[in-house]
Amino acid sequence: MNGSVLEDHFRFEELRVACAEIQEAIGRALFERVAAGEVPTEALMLTEDAAARLKRLVLSRRRQTLPPVVTHDVADEAGDPILRQLRAGGLRNQREDRVKVVYHPDFITQTSPLFGIDYDQFVRGCHLGVFPSYYEPWGYTPAECTVLGVPSITSDLAGFGAFIQANLPDHDNQGLFVLQRRRVPRERTLEQLTHRLFHFTQLSRRQRIELRNRVERCSELLDWENLAANYFKAHRLARRRLAERLGGAVAAVEEG
């Protein structure tokens, strides 16, 4: 874990605790003054000590460098393909950047000092999963999003994307967006992805909630009771083909 990231995290948590304590104190003071028949003012709500404490915390969080893009110390930062792409795209977490990046090259677990939550909780807290895979036999990440009620973007070169296309005709309306990558120019795929991302940003909070509910209803498609038959079928097919190859080899030996 990058030292400056941990330091920022601890300072942020310190600020969170301070705000919670000040909020509780203001609540008590507000109740006491109103109960005494007074109409409190802003000056009476925030004490000098509380204001000084907040000012000290705000100043302690100011930094002379840009916030790190990656949360960990990467062995070959100059050669890391993700970091290279971020630099090439000008994504450096500058104040004026409308897109901020947090690259976390590690598993998310409850024991992580940065998150302190399980992976499932982290996924549920996301608005959208974006996995425009070039190739994946299946692709568990968009499937996990579906089970947890999070809309996602996949591609028709991923097994999951092909499965959704074959089994869910109105998948786009259900929050499962499948990009066309099979025999399609890269520029066209990028246009589709850009359109999907922009369209999602235009949804209201109520529309996003409705979309999450529709996504979660699709999780029945991924129930093991439905998918298990495909695994058993594949297993039987593999055994039959193996038997055919072995049978042919045995026959060739016998003829020899």
C-alpha positions, 0 to 999 in steps of 0.5 A: 500500500502506498504510504501517502495513500494511507496517510490521506486515508487516516486524515480523512477518517480523522476529519469524519470523526471530528465532523460527527462529534461536532454534529452531535455537539451542535445537536445537543446545543440546538435542543437545549437552546430551543427547549429554553425558548431561544432561537439559535444563530449560526454563531452560537452553533459552531464553537470557537474550539470546533471551528479551530479544530476543523480549520486545523484538519482542513489545512492538514489535508492540503497537499503540494502534489497531485493525489496518487492515481494508484493506491499501491507501490507498483514494481514497474510503474513506468512499464505498467500498461494501465498506468501508461494508458492513464498517463497517455490519456492525461488522467492525472487527478488534477483539480480541473480533471472531470474524471478522477482515477483510483487504480487499486491493483489488489483484492478488496477485502474487509481486512484492507486498511483502505476500504474495510468492506467485503467485495460484495459490499464494494460492488453494491456501492458502485453505480456501473460496472464497465468490462468491455472485454476483448476476450473472456471464456465467460467473464465473472465480473459482469455476472457478479454485478448482475447478481448484486443488482448493479448495471454493467457493460460487457461485450459480445466477445465475452462468454457472459455477453454472448449468453446475455444476447442469446437469452435476454433479447431486451438486455439493454433495457434490463441494465445489461449492455453488450458492446459489439466487438465481434468483427466491428472496427475499434472506433465503432466500439468506442462510440458505443461505449461512449454513448452508453456511459454518457446516457447512464450519466443522464439518468436520474436517481429514481431511474438508476434505482429502477434499473438496479431493480431490473438488473437484480431480477435478471439474476435468476438467469445466472442461478446455478440450477439453470447454468448447471445443465450447461456444465454437465452437457459440456462435461459429457461432450468432452468425455465423448470426444476423448473416448472417440480419440482414444478409441481411434488411437486404440484401433490404429494400434490394433491394426498396426 
